[in-house]
Amino acid sequence: MAKRWFDVVISAIAILLFSWLFVLVGISAALSTQSSGLFSQQRIGRYGKPFTIYKFRTMHAKTARINAVSLFLRRSKLDEIPQLFNVIKGDMSLVGPRPDIPGYYDKLVGEAAKLLELRPGITSMASVRFKNEEALLARQPDPLRYNDEVIFPEKVRMNLEYYENQSFLLDLKILLKTIFQK
C-alpha cells in the first residue's frame, strides 16, 4: 500500500511540476507526426489483465516514419511521460516490469508467471539495461527472434530478481538509475 501511495504522490507532483513539458512535448509530437500527438496501445498488466498504455506518438500518422523530433522524444524517453497518468489510474507503478504487448507476459508459466502479480512499471532494471533496445534489435539479422530468444528471457530473469528483492530502497535505486543513466 505504501508503494501505491508513493507512486500516486510522486506522479501527481511530476504532472503538476512538468505540465509545461507535457504541453511542449504534446505539441511537438502532434506537429512532427501530423496527428493528435497521443498514442495508445493494449498492454498486459497486473494479473494478466489488458490495459491501455499512453505515450506521445513518435511515428508519422500516415508514413510510419520517425523524424528527428520523434527520435529525440524516443531516445530521451519523453514520449513515455503520459504513463504518469497510467500510474495515477492504477494500471502502472513507477517501478516494475515494463508492460508488454499480448503474447509475452500473458504467456509466462511456472516461476516466471509470478511477474503477473506485479503492477507493470514505467521503469525497471531491465529497462535501464536495455535502454537502447531499438538500436540493438536494428543490428540483428532477425530482430524478432533475437528479442524472443535473448532479450525477453533476460528481462524475465531480471524482473524475477526484482520480484524476489522488492523494497522501497530498491525502487529508489532504480528510479535514480533511470533518471541519471547515460
C-alpha positions as CSV (number, residue, x, y, z in Angstrom):
1,M,0.0,0.0,0.0
2,A,2.9,2.4,0.8
3,K,4.3,1.7,-2.8
4,R,0.9,2.7,-4.3
5,W,0.8,5.9,-2.3
6,F,4.4,6.8,-3.2
7,D,3.6,6.2,-6.9
8,V,0.5,8.4,-6.8
9,V,2.1,11.2,-4.9
10,I,5.3,11.3,-7.0
11,S,3.3,11.0,-10.2
12,A,0.9,13.8,-9.2
13,I,3.8,16.1,-8.2
14,A,5.6,15.3,-11.5
15,I,2.5,16.0,-13.5
16,L,2.0,19.4,-11.8
17,L,5.6,20.4,-11.9
18,F,6.1,19.4,-15.5
19,S,2.7,20.3,-17.0
20,W,4.5,22.8,-19.2
21,L,6.6,19.9,-20.6
22,F,3.5,17.8,-21.3
23,V,2.2,20.7,-23.4
24,L,5.5,21.3,-25.2
25,V,6.1,17.6,-25.9
26,G,2.5,17.1,-26.9
27,I,2.6,19.9,-29.4
28,S,5.9,18.7,-30.8
29,A,4.6,15.1,-31.1
30,A,1.4,16.4,-32.8
31,L,3.3,18.5,-35.3
32,S,6.0,16.0,-36.1
33,T,3.6,13.1,-36.6
34,Q,0.7,15.1,-38.1
35,S,-1.7,13.5,-35.6
36,S,-3.3,14.3,-32.2
37,G,0.2,13.6,-30.7
38,L,-1.1,10.8,-28.5
39,F,-0.6,7.1,-28.9
40,S,-2.4,4.3,-27.0
41,Q,-2.0,0.6,-27.2
42,Q,-3.2,-2.5,-25.4
43,R,-0.6,-3.9,-23.0
44,I,-0.7,-6.7,-20.4
45,G,-1.0,-5.5,-16.9
46,R,-1.2,-7.0,-13.4
47,Y,-2.7,-10.5,-13.2
48,G,-2.6,-10.6,-17.0
49,K,-5.3,-8.1,-17.4
50,P,-5.1,-5.9,-20.5
51,F,-5.0,-2.1,-20.1
52,T,-4.4,0.9,-22.4
53,I,-1.0,2.5,-22.1
54,Y,-0.5,6.1,-23.2
55,K,2.5,7.7,-24.9
56,F,3.2,10.6,-27.1
57,R,3.1,9.5,-30.7
58,T,6.5,9.3,-32.4
59,M,5.7,7.7,-35.8
60,H,4.2,9.8,-38.6
61,A,0.4,9.1,-38.8
62,K,0.5,8.2,-42.5
63,T,4.0,7.2,-43.4
64,A,5.1,5.5,-40.2
65,R,8.4,7.4,-40.4
66,I,10.3,8.7,-37.4
67,N,11.8,12.2,-37.9
68,A,14.4,14.0,-35.8
69,V,11.9,15.3,-33.3
70,S,10.4,11.9,-32.8
71,L,13.8,10.3,-32.5
72,F,14.7,12.8,-29.7
73,L,11.4,12.1,-27.9
74,R,12.1,8.3,-28.0
75,R,15.8,8.5,-27.0
76,S,15.1,10.9,-24.1
77,K,12.0,8.8,-23.1
78,L,9.9,11.9,-23.1
79,D,7.4,10.0,-25.3
80,E,6.6,8.0,-22.2
81,I,5.7,10.7,-19.7
82,P,1.9,10.3,-20.3
83,Q,2.3,7.0,-18.4
84,L,2.3,9.0,-15.2
85,F,-1.5,9.1,-15.8
86,N,-1.4,5.3,-16.1
87,V,0.2,5.3,-12.6
88,I,-2.4,7.6,-11.2
89,K,-5.1,5.4,-12.7
90,G,-3.6,2.3,-11.1
91,D,-2.7,0.5,-14.2
92,M,1.0,1.0,-13.6
93,S,3.6,1.7,-11.0
94,L,6.7,3.9,-11.2
95,V,8.9,0.8,-10.9
96,G,8.0,-2.7,-12.1
97,P,8.4,-4.8,-15.2
98,R,7.7,-2.8,-18.3
99,P,4.3,-3.8,-19.7
100,D,4.5,-5.8,-23.0
101,I,2.1,-6.4,-25.8
102,P,-0.1,-9.5,-25.7
103,G,1.9,-12.7,-26.4
104,Y,4.7,-12.2,-23.9
105,Y,4.0,-11.7,-20.2
106,D,0.5,-13.2,-20.6
107,K,2.1,-16.4,-21.8
108,L,4.5,-16.8,-18.9
109,V,4.3,-20.1,-17.0
110,G,5.8,-21.6,-13.8
111,E,8.1,-19.4,-11.8
112,A,8.1,-16.6,-14.4
113,A,4.3,-16.2,-14.1
114,K,4.9,-14.6,-10.7
115,L,5.7,-11.4,-12.6
116,L,2.0,-11.1,-13.4
117,E,1.5,-10.4,-9.6
118,L,3.4,-7.1,-10.1
119,R,1.9,-3.9,-11.4
120,P,3.9,-3.0,-14.5
121,G,6.2,-0.1,-14.2
122,I,7.4,3.0,-16.1
123,T,11.0,1.8,-15.4
124,S,12.9,-1.3,-14.2
125,M,16.4,-2.5,-14.1
126,A,15.7,-4.3,-17.3
127,S,14.6,-1.1,-19.0
128,V,17.7,0.6,-17.7
129,R,19.9,-2.2,-19.1
130,F,18.1,-2.3,-22.4
131,K,17.6,1.5,-22.8
132,N,18.9,1.2,-26.4
133,E,16.8,-1.9,-27.2
134,E,15.6,-0.5,-30.6
135,A,19.2,0.1,-31.8
136,L,20.2,-3.3,-30.5
137,L,17.4,-5.0,-32.4
138,A,18.1,-3.0,-35.5
139,R,21.6,-4.5,-35.7
140,Q,20.2,-8.1,-35.7
141,P,19.5,-10.1,-38.8
142,D,16.3,-11.5,-37.2
143,P,15.2,-8.9,-34.6
144,L,12.0,-10.7,-33.5
145,R,13.9,-14.0,-32.9
146,Y,16.7,-12.1,-31.0
147,N,14.1,-10.4,-28.9
148,D,12.3,-13.7,-28.2
149,E,15.4,-15.8,-27.5
150,V,17.8,-13.3,-25.9
151,I,16.3,-10.0,-24.7
152,F,12.9,-11.2,-23.4
153,P,14.3,-14.1,-21.4
154,E,16.9,-11.8,-19.9
155,K,14.2,-9.2,-19.0
156,V,12.2,-12.0,-17.3
157,R,15.3,-13.1,-15.3
158,M,15.9,-9.5,-14.2
159,N,12.3,-8.9,-13.4
160,L,12.1,-12.1,-11.3
161,E,15.2,-10.8,-9.4
162,Y,13.3,-7.6,-8.7
163,Y,10.2,-9.6,-7.7
164,E,12.3,-11.6,-5.1
165,N,14.0,-8.4,-3.7
166,Q,11.3,-5.7,-3.9
167,S,11.8,-2.9,-1.4
168,F,11.3,0.9,-1.2
169,L,15.1,1.3,-1.4
170,L,15.4,-0.8,-4.5
171,D,12.7,1.2,-6.2
172,L,14.6,4.4,-5.3
173,K,17.8,3.0,-6.7
174,I,16.1,2.0,-9.9
175,L,14.4,5.5,-10.2
176,L,17.7,7.2,-9.7
177,K,19.5,4.9,-12.2
178,T,16.7,5.7,-14.7
179,I,17.0,9.5,-14.2
180,F,20.7,9.6,-14.3
181,Q,21.5,7.0,-16.9
182,K,23.9,8.0,-19.7
